[in-house]
Amino acid sequence: MISQFFILSERGDTLAYRDYRGDVVSITPEIFHRRLKMLRTNGTHPPPIFNVEGTQFVYIIQYGLYFVCTTIENVSPAFILEFLQKIASLCKDYCGVVHEEAVRYNFALIYELLDEVLDYGYPQSTSTDELKEFIFNEPHPLQRSSAAPKPLPTMNLFGAPSAPDKKVAASSAPMKSVMKEKNEVFIDVIERLTVVVSDNGQIIKYHLDGCIKVQSFLAGSPQIRIDLNENLRIRNWENNAVNRDMTSAIFDDVSLHECVNQDEFEKHRSLLFSPPAGGWVAFRYSIFNLSELPFQVNSFLEESGDDTLVLRLRVRCTVPSQHHAVAVAVTVPLPKSTTNDPSLGNPAMEYKQKEKLLVWNIKRIHGGSEQSCNIKINVPTITRKCKQEFGPVRLTFEFPAFVKSGLKVKTLKVIEANGMYTPARWIRYITHTDSFEVRF
């Protein structure tokens, strides 16, 4: 099914490689990296799946690294992408951190994992708990002076900082009693938005994908109970007879992890489970329609003489005033005939001349506020084609401590039979973008 698996750095260095079936040439890492460079040179965003002379390449970017599978069979792309996510999560669970240097230091552990999760190209177990019995290498601790490369910005949001698990991240220190161990559980409520807005402000596409991710580092075998909104309603469980209102959190679709008690969720909107080790997703949900977006973007293009265009941008944050967005980037494609650098004199602007892209960086914007800018673009002559080359405007952003759906974790309880310890509990909310596009 899967011919090869490999991990590449951003420079194209092969950090790990396994050939499971011998039906594909061994230089696929070089082919993969060359194809990515070629697509980027042509101004094309590389798709997550592409074909080169009959070989399918499927990849994800996690922690600043490329996790790649190759196959010549007709395999479900969604299955491979999910499998790659599982492998990336396993690497983090067992190594503690995942970046280029960590993979190099822990290559023996990584290869042992790869030998267990795939058998002749067929996926086996990707459960952190189940693999504990078969993994014997210990993680190699990195030196404090080691400088780890910074991961891609949108990929380091998933999950709380990794903490050692008894087997997964064991150390050479003596075993401590359960009473003295640092027992922690991290809950991340993460939402990703996909939005397309027409030139007249109409929402063409809206998709919100959310999940509740659990990272559990608890001694013993306790149960965890997460109580959600009592007014949470699910459209596909109620024969679509659900009207949106201001008081209910309404989802179009949901799915529960197999270890979550479904009866408890249906009756009390609670997630009750005995957590497996490491990071895993307990609850997924989707919303396909929403009347108000977290941002409104207005653009106005004006002529100023025979060879100058002025683009006026206004970005308004529509979330409640107690919340704010960070790392906001507004990207605008400019005409190919642009002759000047529109970012000069504005430290918040960045001009990528090769791609003809202007990036406006906003460090922080509070709910209910707006920011605007005027951009002057020089061209040899103003034509209709020149104007059509503007846009669409694309936004990336992150909302800490805020989710658009209104989902809330009301209580988080750790139920331990002996009551021998009181664990630390952490809850985090994050909203960010998959794609947010506003057309001219």
Secondary structure, DSSP 8 states (H G I E B T S, - for coil): ---EEEEE-TT--EEEEEESSS-S-TTHHHHHHHHHHHHHHTT----SEEEETTEEEEEEEETTEEEEEEESS---HHHHHHHHHHHHHHHHHHHSS-SHHHHHHTHHHHHHHHHHHEETTEE----HHHHTTT---------TT-------TTTTTSS------TTTT--SS----GGGS--EEEEEEEEEEEEEE-TTS-EEEEEEEEEEEEEEE-SS--EEEEEE-TTEEEGGGTTT-----SS-EEESEEEE-TTS-HHHHHHHSEEEE---SEEEEEEEEEE---S--SEEEEEEEEE-SSSEEEEEEEEEE-S-TT-EEEEEEEEEE--TT--S-TTTT-TTEEEETTTTEEEEEEEEEETT-EEEEEEEEE-SS--HHHHHTS--EEEEEEEET--TT---EEEEEEE-TT-----EEEEEEEEEEEEEEE--
